[in-house]
Amino acid sequence: MNIQRFFLAYWIVFFSICVQVNELKGQTSNQKKEHLSDNQADSLKDILAKQQAKYDELAKEHQKEKEAHQLAIEKINRQKQEESNQIAAKNDSWLWMILFLGTSGFILGFGLIFFFYKTSQKNQKTNRILSSKVAEKTEHLMDAIHKLEETNRDLDTFLYKASHDLKGPLTTLDGLCNIGLMELENEPAREYLQMQKKVIYNLQLLLFRIVEIGNIRHHENHLKPIKLKRLFHRMTRSMHRAEGFDNVNFIINIGEDIQVETDPDMLEIALDNVLKNALQHANYQKYRPGEVSLEVTPEKEHTLITIKDNGQGILPELQHRIFEMFFRGTDYFKGFGLGLYKAKIAMRKIGGEISLKSSKSGETIFLIKIPKNKGLAITASPLIEIEKSIDSEVEKC
């Protein structure tokens, strides 16, 4: 813009000079080559001087504007150079940062790989040592298990045969007591013989129960379809001679077509002992009628049998022991504490399960699960529990 103004002023001054020169030429030609007067020459000089002064002033302004323009260009170039230097410095810093991060990442990755490699090697070595120790311990454990199984089989056989062998002497003692009662007239002696007969009867009954447990353990399963409602009616009718039967109402909520496929002997043993237990407890309070209910719920993998009575219940601190051998939760009822234990091992024999769902005053609920999978059977386990408690029970008898 400043350059354009300069050239415009220059051409204006030049044009005005040309016009004045033409005027002077015209005046010279009109005066027929007359000599200019001194005043005209002076005025012309003044005009030329003024025009020269304007030209010089414009030239100076142009020079100043040119210098200012040059300074602005130099300033812009310096700014661009500084920006370029800053960008280069940033690029260099980013490059160094990338190189640093890449090197650090490589070193870290290599370190992690080395660490994991060493850890893997150490773990493999530890696993080999552990596997060797586990194999060694497993071998010792298997030897111990085989020895224990052999010992238990021997114990099982001994107790099973001993129970049978003891029947003979007990039967002889019972016969001698009967002979004594027939021949003796001394009343105290007869009372002693009656007490002896009672002890012998209890011992015979205990031996019979032990033989039953042995029979359960040695039983071979034979699966058959069983209609549960028919089975329950038959079992409840078979209890008509039990004490308190007439005071108990049996409620059977089972469909006619519900059936299971299992071993009938083991199922009947389990149900018989649970029902007898419920019958005894339902008669605990004589002033009100007892009630025992049976329900069946088919499930996906099991058939669930629920047996509920309205008896006194089981104390919470005793509930976890009710399936133990020879355990009796109360002295109110007679027995050896083998009923629920027999039910447990019978259910195990067919792959089932028996459990106490809940027990409180007025309501005790047992659950029996019968598997729907065919062919389930549990190998006969040893009579190891008998060894722990048979001596005390014989003493009680």
Secondary structure by P-SEA (a helix, b strand, c coil): caaaaaaaaaaaaaaaaaaaaaaaaaaaaaaccccccaaaaaaaaaaaaaaaaaaaaaaaaaaaaaaaaaaaaaaaaaaaaaaaaaaaaaaaaaaaaaaaaaaaaaaaaaaaaaaaaaaaaaaaaaaaaaaaaaaaaaaaaaaaaaaaaaaaaaaaaaaaaaaaaaaaaaaaaaaaaaaaaaccccaaaaaaaaaaaaaaaaaaaaaaaaaaaaaaaabbbbbbbbcaaaaaaaaaaaaccccccccbbbbbbccccccccccaaaaaaaaaaaaaaaaaaaaccccbbbbbbbbbbbccccbbbbbbbbccccccccccccccccccccccccccccaaaaaaaaaaaacbbbbbccccccbbbbbbbbbccccccccccccccccccaaaaaaac
